[in-house]
Amino acid sequence: MKRQNVRTLSLVVCTFTYLLVGAAVFDALESETERKRWNHLLELKAALVRKYSISEDDYRMMEIAIIENKPHKAGPQWKFAGAFYFSTVVLAMIGYGHSTPVTIGGKAFCMAYAMVGIPLGLIMFQSIGERLNKFASVVIRRAKQYLKCKKEEATEMNLMFATGLLSSVIITTGAAVFSKYEGWSYFDSFYYCFVTLTTIGFGDYVALQNDQALTTMPGYVALSLVFILFGLAVVAASINLLVLRFMTMNAEEVRREDNELQGVSQHVITVDGEAVTSVNGKLLAGHTVGRDAGDDVDQVSVCSCTCVGPVQYDYNRDIRPAERAAANAAAAAAVVYNSPPTEQPLLSMKRVSI
C-alpha cells in the first residue's frame, strides 16, 4: 500500500476517533446540566399554568409569540446596516441564525447571493492572507538581519508563529471590546470571538443585538464588521500556511515514491526476448538454465530464492565454460566466412531501460 493511501486512511481513523472522543467529553460535560435545566423549565411551566389557569393551546401560542418576537427586540434587522451585517455573515459563512429571510424572494436571493458570494469571499480572504504572510516574511527577515542571525530567511514555522500570535492578539482585543459593549463576561466574549473567526457561528452569542445597536451605534457596527473581516483574513493566512505545509509534505511523498519506482525499473532486463525484473541482484522472473541438456529451460519462478522449482543459476557464471567457448568460437567463425554460425549462442542478453 502506498504511503499516501496509508496517510489518508490514518487521517480518516484519527478524525473519527477525535469525533468519538469529542462526543464523549461533551456528553459528560453538558448532559447533566441539560437535564437539570429541562426539569426546571417543566416546573416553571407547571407553576405558570396552575397559577393563571392557562390551557395547553394557549400556552403553546404564548411560546410561539415569544419566540417570534425575540429577534424584533434587537431593533430593525433588515434596514441597510442590518442587511449589510447579514450579508457579511453570509459571505463569511458564519451563519449565526439570529436573522433569516422569511419571504420567498428573500430566500431565493439569499441562495443566489451565497453561490456567488461565498467563493468570492474565500478568494478574497485567501489573497489577503497571502499578502499578510508576505508582509510577515519581510518583517521577520529584517528582524533576523537586525539580530544578526545566521539564517535570515523566514521559515514556515516563523510565519505560522507570527500569524498565530496576530490571531491571538485580535481575539483577545476583540473580546475586551465586546465585553464592554455587550455586557458579556470576558470568557463569553472570548468564546464569541473564537466561534466567529473560525466560522462556526453557533448563534448563542451575537453582537449588535442589544439596545437597537444596528441603528443607534454606527461606530460600533463598523468596528464589528472590521473585526470580522480582518480577523477572518488573519485566520485565512494561518490556514494558507497549514495547507501549503500539507501540500509540501504530499509532494515530497510522491517524489520519494517516484524515485523508488524509478530505481526498481532500472533493474529490468530481457533474456531471449522475455522481460526479467531484477532487484538488488536477485532474479524475480525469467528462464532457468540447467546444467544438463535435458533440464527444462522454460520454467518460470517468481521467487528470488531456491524454494520454488529447480535451482536457478547465474547466466554469466554457471554455463559450462567449454560450451560457452564453443559457442563464441562458432559465432566468430560465422562472421569471418560470412556464413551463418553452425551453432547459435546458448544465451543472448540485452538491457533495456524503462
Secondary structure, DSSP 8 states (H G I E B T S, - for coil): --HHHHHHHHHHHHHHHHHHHHHHHHHHHHHHHHHHHHHHHHHHHHHHHHHHT--HHHHHHHHHHHHHHTGGGG--SSSHHHHHHHHHHHHTT----SS---SHHHHHHHHHHHHHHHHHHHHHHHHHHHHHHHHHHHHHHHHHHHHT-S--S--HHHHHHHHHHHHHHHHHHHHHHHHHHH---HHHHHHHHHHHHTT---SSS-SS-STTHHHH-HHHHHHHHHHHHHHHHHHHHHHHHHHHHHHHHHHHHHHHHHHHHHHHHTTEEEETTEEEEEETTEE-SS----SSTTS-S------SSSSSSS----TTTSS-HHHHHHHHHHHHHHHHTTS--SS--S--EEE---
